[in-house]
Amino acid sequence: MRLSNTLKYIWGNLVLNKSRSFLTMLGIIIGVAAVISIMSVGASAQDLLLAQVKAMGTNLIGILPGASDDQGPPSSAFGIEITTLKYEDALDIKKLPHVLAVCSYITGRGTVSYQKEAYEFNYVGLTPDYPVVEDTAFAAGRFIKQEDLDNLARVAVLGSQAAKKLFGQENPLEKQIKVNQIVFKVVGVMKERGASGLQNQDEQIYIPLKTAQKIMLGIDYVAYIRAKIDREENIAPATEQIKQVLRFRHRIKDPAKDDFSVRSTAQALDILGTVTQALKSFLVAVAAISLIVGGIGIMNIMFVTVNERTKEIGLRKAVGAKRKDILLQFLLESAAMTLLGGLVGIILGILISAAIALGVNYFGYDWKFIITPLAVFLSTLMAVSVGLVFGLWPANRASLLSPMDALRRQ
Amino acid sequence: MLIKLENITKDYADEGLITSALRGVALEVKEGEFVAIMGASGSGKSTLMHIIGFLDKATSGKYSFDGEDAEQFIDSKLAEIRNRKIGFVFQAYNLLARTSVLDNVLLPTIYGPRLDKKTFEKNARQILEKLNLSHRANHQPNQLSGGEQQRVAIARALINEPRLILADEPTGNLDSKSGQEVMEILQDLNEEGHTIVMVTHEKYVAECARRILTLKDGQIVSDDQVAARHIAKDGLIK
């Protein structure tokens, strides 16, 4: 049989058997599109999380209360309250040579109201070094000062979103707001930072650490401390020095009994990288399932139509088709169908990924649109091979029958 | 001699049980003949025709076709013979669904030698014209009546100008008027010199042929020239 004729007939067959072709391709389209978009979401999510840790600043050392080992973060990272870390620890850390700035944190949640506007916000008790440590700037007014801490001043700095929600167009400076019924004076508004991790920092309000501890929460410990180090190469020695300071202050002789953990952002990135990699592997598994489902779809259609096709093969043989004509026809037919399906799947997958990226960006996250070439390649390869195998297999079996046996199939 | 069968047998093995469909059939068909094979169902008439048409292989016996010994034929040679020397007409028409009448007629040509496509298409249209199907060339089989579909199948059988036309119950699925039309065509083709072997179980259809073979239990029990031939043109058969 001539190739030009074969191609014409294959195209004819695809068009003529629209529903069969479409259903077969649907399996491939869904499989490929699912893999591409799922892998894209995984890659983008990983990128987002890592970028946000990096955005906190790379020369940061975090000090969390509670012991930790190399395998994982301390239990305080999971929200268990440990009271061993104190504001005074931070003061001593600040005295260390490579430490530029240190900030202590304590967080709480409460109703923040201005006149008739009231919202549930997180408030964060902080020390004056916060803007240096976290590389942020304020848009108006001032930040929390040392005197605010010393005097248990009831002053607040608003995140940009919090300010917008409470005050609208009004200037919030010098206005009085209530946090859990306690009156605070607004002294500053932060610049917009964008969403970070699971919390939107623009929706927080900031108050002096001591005020938060004594007036709001009635506690004397801090949730965590962050220290900014002058240069990257000093992170390792600084980490060691911080540990020594804390052991001295907490009267710990045996490092195995540390009641705190010290981690640099680099380490955090490492851990987060491991976690997100696991997440990605999980997504790959999900994607593999959708590929298998797609493959089964292809298989089903091929088998459902095998009787009709067997008769067709019988007829073609009866009018003079050789076995290789039959195989060539089915090979090209399956190839055309799977490649076309693969192509549509790739386009659809990219469109879905782009739509997700657009959607997430709309909610204020810096979600990058990432397409993994490996996902495109692997999913297409997989779909095409499934299509070819299950397209050729029944055809091969039918082509081995005598024309009469093939024609007799009901 | 176009067809020469000697002591042809055909056995089917079904779950270890061997059934003999043909038990030593000898037959000669000359060019230009119109032979009807009759017999009850299970008599082996279809099997005989399939063997003649190279759709199936005999278990034993000698078959020579057009002067060649069929035993020597490899699969691709069989495909070539089916393509160039034999035209099939099936009871169930066996047209490709969702494919135009013209493309159905042209189907055997795509497996044939490389020739001008235009010529084939011209031939196909001429044959359709002759079979009164010109107006149907671009229709699809499911838009056609049974009689029309069978005429398309005949056109398909003719496209490669075969030495032999094999018709397996060509009127079996048709009403008597369509059946008569089909027989009229077959008789015309025979008048033009085409050799036709036809299987039927209906006596009045068989009597359109010139010679009737009767099979019983895999053997030929009678082989007679038709004395009073039906001429389909002259009116409804029956």
Chai-1 contact restraints between the chains, C-beta under 6 A:
chainA,res_idxA,chainB,res_idxB,connection_type,confidence,min_distance_angstrom,max_distance_angstrom,comment,restraint_id
A,M1,B,I110,contact,1.0,0.0,6.0,A-B,restraint_1
A,M1,B,Y111,contact,1.0,0.0,6.0,A-B,restraint_2
A,N5,B,I110,contact,1.0,0.0,6.0,A-B,restraint_3
A,L16,B,R98,contact,1.0,0.0,6.0,A-B,restraint_4
A,L315,B,N94,contact,1.0,0.0,6.0,A-B,restraint_5
A,A318,B,L55,contact,1.0,0.0,6.0,A-B,restraint_6
A,A318,B,F88,contact,1.0,0.0,6.0,A-B,restraint_7
A,V319,B,L107,contact,1.0,0.0,6.0,A-B,restraint_8
A,V319,B,P108,contact,1.0,0.0,6.0,A-B,restraint_9
A,G320,B,A79,contact,1.0,0.0,6.0,A-B,restraint_10
A,G320,B,R82,contact,1.0,0.0,6.0,A-B,restraint_11
A,G320,B,N83,contact,1.0,0.0,6.0,A-B,restraint_12
A,G320,B,P108,contact,1.0,0.0,6.0,A-B,restraint_13
A,G320,B,Y111,contact,1.0,0.0,6.0,A-B,restraint_14
A,A321,B,Y111,contact,1.0,0.0,6.0,A-B,restraint_15
A,K322,B,S76,contact,1.0,0.0,6.0,A-B,restraint_16
A,K322,B,A79,contact,1.0,0.0,6.0,A-B,restraint_17
A,D325,B,Y111,contact,1.0,0.0,6.0,A-B,restraint_18
A,S402,B,D56,contact,1.0,0.0,6.0,A-B,restraint_19
A,P403,B,L55,contact,1.0,0.0,6.0,A-B,restraint_20
A,M404,B,H50,contact,1.0,0.0,6.0,A-B,restraint_21
A,M404,B,L55,contact,1.0,0.0,6.0,A-B,restraint_22
A,M404,B,D56,contact,1.0,0.0,6.0,A-B,restraint_23
